[in-house]
């Protein structure tokens, strides 16, 4: 049954000339920035913000704060089914790969893969399946085994030949903390990741990523105003170098300043007891165009596309495969 589908990877450079591929989710963060009249300026400004933040954090032997620049590649993973038909191939997910270029030594350092995370099946789960089950029940209700198929597909991708040929380390995904949860500052402090925040109750997103085999920790890096959520396998603090961690922080904090300026570009830093909010007005704009409302509306369209071209034609094969695939360790 495992041979009923295979994975393949394509790579697209994310730079000021980036244009989304036909397989990219139209709501993916990269695609949103690369649309409209000011698309190239959006991209150029975002990349400049990333480099400046990286050099700010990697300040040793870097007096002019210009030693490093980052090269970013969008990694698109697709599924190809053995069965014939027009829906034989389907784009599964997109992550971001980072290369760190040292302008002084000429060396290149491979950063962390993952960072941003975009998934058609996740759109289906949250925008189609979850609302349908909730509506039928008359109250908020999680579908049975919610996120189970998505999690198994993700873990199978990490174990695939396509992934192992390209990457030698596990991914780290870095996103915003939940606006529905409260976070408390701890005494743990990492020189790069910063101060660790803790919470007593995982969010639905935390649980969903848990089905993918990823655990979560929350850190507010030096100079940041809010903690970020880091999803990872293994040991986040010891499996990666300082430069690799800085690459992820610089990249994903920049995106969050653009996507959620109320939280990540606020004019005051998170307190010791912190509950993020998109309703507060004390923040600065990055002047980079991003349509958050359109992104939310399009997620439903993409979820329905996944239902029509992935779940319906391949549901039986996927269900049989998932039944024999192990559940992620808690």
Secondary structure by P-SEA (a helix, b strand, c coil): cccccbbbbbbbbbccccccccccccccaaaaaacccaaaaaaaaaaaaaaaaaaaaacccccccccbbbbbbbbbbbbbbcccccccccccbbbbbbbbbcccccbbbbcccccbbbbaaaaaacccaaaaaaaaacccccccccaaaaaaaaaaaaacaaaaacccbbbbbbbbccccbbbbbcccccccccbbbbbccccaaaaaaaaacccbbbbbcccccbbbbbbbcccccccccaaaaaaaaaaaaaaaaaacccccccccccccbbbbbccccccccccccccaaaaaaaaaaaaaaaaaccccccaaaaaaaaaacccccc
